[in-house]
Structures are given as structure tokens and as C-alpha cells.
Amino acid sequence: MSCDNPEDYVSHLPIHQDGSCNGLQHYSALGRDQSGAMAVNVLPSDTPRDVYSEVAALVEQWRAADAAKGNETAKLLEGQITRKVVKQTVMTTVYGVTRFGAQAQIKSHLADQYPNLTASQLKLCSHYISETLFKTLGICSLPGQKYRTADPGSSPCHLGC
């Protein structure tokens, strides 16, 4: 096939484009949430944002404060709150992951990353991280947070999401 101007050619081939936490992108767009849209790269920015790293940093702040207060599990988790540990749970909150499901996700990631943790330590640590992560998500205004927790019909598009 020939084309005089390749820039004018429309191929109709699908192009793979990965998003930044697609569920949160949809919520921020539906809710017209500008700060959320910035957090998940829906709106242009000078530098790409990474919502998973931002949430991990917030969870780490809670962990450090709890460790300073003497919480033994928080002390054990020093240096173990990573993007990878929180990513799946942050991503699946928009799909309704439960605290039990979140704990299982986190436990799996901790077991892979830190094989020296005992079974009881894994249970304590995954419970601590999942509870802290949900506490963090409740206050950090992730995109669409108010629509996921609001009464049906309160979304700007009245979808009851």
C-alpha cells in the first residue's frame, strides 16, 4: 500500500496505551475531580505522577509515627512499605476490595518481597498495612473517594457509584 503523505494515513490498528490506575482515572473524570485527575495523570503535568508511590509514602508516615509510639509491628515494617506492597490494593479499591481481600493482597506481596518474615509476622504486618492503607485512603482524597462512599445518586452524573 502506498500513501503520498504517511502522516495522513489512518491505519485503524489498535494501539496499546497503559493508564495510571485506570479505575481512579475514570472516577476522577466522572467526578470532574481536578486534584484527582492530576494525581492519576488525566490532566497534563510537567512530570508524571505516581499515585501508588504517593500512597505508600503516606502509609510510611503513619508507620513511622506508630513506630515512634512503640508499636512493634510498625517497627518491624521499617523499610518494607513499598510501592509494590500497596499498589494492588490501591488499584482495587475502586472495584470494592474488602479489608480481608486487601490484607490477602498485601500478605502475598510481603511474602514475596520479604521471605524472612514468619507466618505470624506476615499476618500481623499485612493486617497493619491494610488497616493503615484504608485509613490513609479515607483521608487523602483519592480521585472519586467521595463518590465511592457517598449515598447512591450523589455522583455528578447520578450513577450512584
Secondary structure, 3 states (H helix, E strand, C coil): CCCCCHHHCCCCCCCCCCCCCHHHHHHHHHCCCHHHHHHCCCCCCCCCCCHHHHHHHHHHHHHHHHHHCCCHHHHHCCCCCCHHHHHHHHHHHCCCCCHHHHHHHHHHHHHHHCCCCCHHHHHHHHHHHHHHHHHHHHHCCCCCHHHHHCCCCCCCCCCCC
